[in-house]
């Protein structure tokens, strides 16, 4: 019995130590679990026939970030687009073409640490990067806030929601969005003490309730990364006027797989809001 008892104690100790070790690693290397930047740009808007301008912006904490501005000859509005957590702006040419075809000028930026932008990615850093982009549109280019559509996909939706809460744009589009990073972590790592170790939060579920412009939430029931119910929860918390666009397809290519339905949904929302 003593031998069995010692074995049980040893197994309990090993299990607890392993759990504590994994939790510590998740705490220390949290950024690497969330941000997946790529430095090399694979293409540019000219490759798909879109004229563009290189944009270099200084953030409030003196980081230089890079982006592209794709002007439309007769824009109905200007979209400030925030991409997801992987790759860089060169992987979003399909989105740039789609938005341009809808009659929109577009500013897309790489967060710090992505593409040609300086620095290392962080939650607070993405907010500062978004602020620099907003100031470029509203101050440098003189575009009125009500003529700007703030749009984000996946991680970018969390950045877009934070910006729309702070500065009221004409419209907010939150696509394939999560409610918060801890909520995502609880689903992916149910065995970890998420509340204790979370350093990155992106609390979109709290912020979207404070947004005071029309909101479009876009999500697919087939999203294999961010559950459809997260999009439903964000929509429920958003204030009117608001719309929910149900698309099809997986997390990364749902907007392309939905094609006409996605384009029409965006177009109708923009038109209904007077853009």
N, C-alpha and C positions, 0 to 999 in steps of 0.2 A: 504493500500500500504506500509505504514511504517513497518508493521508487516511482510509482505512478503519480504521487502527489508532486514530487520534484519535477517530473516531466511536464505536468500540467502547469506548474509555476513557470517553468522555462518557456513553454509555449505562450503563456500569457504575457510574459516579459518581452519575448521576441515580437509578438503581435503588436503590443503597445509601443515598443521602440520603433517598429517599422511604420506604424501609423503616425507617430510623432515625426519621424524622419521625412516621410512623404509630405506631411503638412508643412514642415519647415521648408522643404524644397519648393513647394507650391507658393509659399509666402515670399521667398527670396527671388524666385525666377518667374514671378507672376506675369511680368511684362512679356516674357518670351512665349508664354502660353496664349497670349492675346494678340500681340502685334507680330505680323510676318512681312516685314518690308523687303522689297527688292530694289536694289540701287540702279541697275541698268535699265535704261529706257529702250524698249523693243521697237517702237514705232512713233510716229507723230501724226497730227491731224492732216498734214499735207498728203500723207499716204492714202487717205480716203477722200481726197479732194476738198478738204476744208482749210481755208486760209486761217491763220492763227497768229497770235502774238505771244512771245515769251514773256512771262511775268515773274519778277523777283520781288518778294515782299519781306519787309522787316517786321518781325513779331514784337509785341510789347516787351519781351525778355531778350531782344537783340539776336534772334535766330533768323537766318535768311532761308526762306522757303521758296520753292519753285512751283510754277503753275502755267497753265495755258489759258488764254482768253480767245474764244472763238466768236467773233462778232457776226451777227446776222444783218444783212443789208436793210431789212425792214422788221426789226424785232417787235414782237407783241409783248415781250418781257425779257428779263435776264435771269438765268438760272445759276445759282451758286451750288455746285455739286460736290458732295463729299463721298468718296469711295469707301469700300470695305477694308478689312484689316490686312489683306494680303496684296502683294504686287505693288503697282504704282499706277500713275495716271495713264501710262502707255497701254495698259490692259483694259482701258475703258473707251476705246474708240467707237465701239458699237453704240454705247450710250450717247456719246457726243454726236454721232450721226443722227440718231433718233431725235434728240432734243433740237438739233439744228433743223431737221425736217419739220418739226412742229412750230417753227418760226421763232425760236428762242436763241438769243445770244447766251453763251455759256462761259463761266469761269470755273475751272477745275484746278484744285491744288493737290500737291503731295504733302502729307503731314511731315513733320520733322523726322528725319531718319529714313524717309521713303524717297526713291528716285534721286533727284539732284538737290533735295532739301537737306540742310544741315541738321545736326543734333541727333538726339535719340528720342524715339516715340514714348509718350506718356499720356495719361488721361488729361492732366492739366495742360500739357503741351498742345494737344489737339484742339483744346478750347482756345488757346492763344493763337494758334494757326488759323482757326476759323475767324477769329476777330480781325486778324490782319487782312484776310480775304474780304470780309465785310467792309472794312474801312477803305480798301482799294476800290470797291464798287461805289460806295456811297460818298466818299470824300474825294479820292483821286479822279474817278470817272464821273462823279456827280449824279449818279443814278439814284432816284428816289427810292426809299425803302419799300413803298407800296408797289413798286415795279419790279421787285426782286422775288423770285421763287427760291426758297432755300430747300434743297433736296438732298437726302442722304440714303444710302443703301447699306444695310447691315450695320457694321460699326459706324459708318458714316451717318446713319439715321440718328444715332445717339448724339453725335456731334451737331447735326442739324437741329435737333430738338433743343439742345442747350442754347444754341445761338438764337433760335426763334423765341425762346423764353426771355432771353436778355434783350434782344433787339427785335421789334415786331416787323417782319417782312410782309410782302403781299400775300404769300401762300407758303405753306409747309407741306412737303411730301416726305413721308417716312416709309421707306420700303424695306421689307424683310427685316424688321426691327425687333430687338429684344427689349424686355422690360427693364432689366438691369443685369450687370455682370454677375452679382451674387446669385440671382435667379437662374441664370444659365449654368453657373458652377454647381448649384445644388442638383441640377439634372444630370450633369456630366460626371460629377464626383460626389455622389450622395454620402460617401463614407468619410468625407473631410469636414472639419469644422469651419464651414464657409464663412460664417459671420465673424469668426475670430481672425481669420487669415486674409480676408479680402482687403486689398489696398487699392484696387481699381474698382470703381462702382458704376459709373455711367447710369445714374438713376432716372432713366427716361420716364418710367411710370409715374414718378412724382412731378417731373418737370412739364410733361405734356399738358397737364391740367392747367398750367399757368400760361400756355400759349394763347395769344389773343388775335390770331389770324385764322382764316379757313385752313383746315387740315385734311389731307388725304393720306389715309393709311393703306398701304399696298402689301398684300401677303398671299402666299400660296399654301393650301392645305398639304401640298406635297413637299414642302420645305423640309429637308432632312437634317438641317442644322439648327435652325431657330423655329421652335414650334409655332404653328398657326395660331394657337391660343394666345401667344404673346401679342401678336398683332391685334387680335380681338380685344385683349385687355387694354392696350394702348388706345384703341378706338373708343372704348367705353369711357376712359378717363378724359379724353379730349373734349373740349368745349365746342359747341356748335358755333358756326356752320362747319360740318365735317362730312366726309364720305369715306366709305370702305370699298376698295377695289380688290376683288378676289381674282387672283390670276392662277395659272397652272404652271407646273414644272418645278424643278429643284431650286435650291437656294441660289446658286450662282448664275443660272441661265433662265430662270423663270420669266424674266421680262422679255427675253428673246423667244422663248417657246410659246409665250402667250401672244406675241406679235400684235395682230390687229386689235385684239381686246385690250391689250396694255396701252397701245397708242391712243385708241379711242377713249379709254378711261382717263388718261392724262389730259387729252385734248378737251374733253367735256368738262373736266374739273377746272382747268384753266379758264375756259370760256365762261363757265358759270360764275366764276369769281371776278369776271370783268376784265380779264387780261386778253 
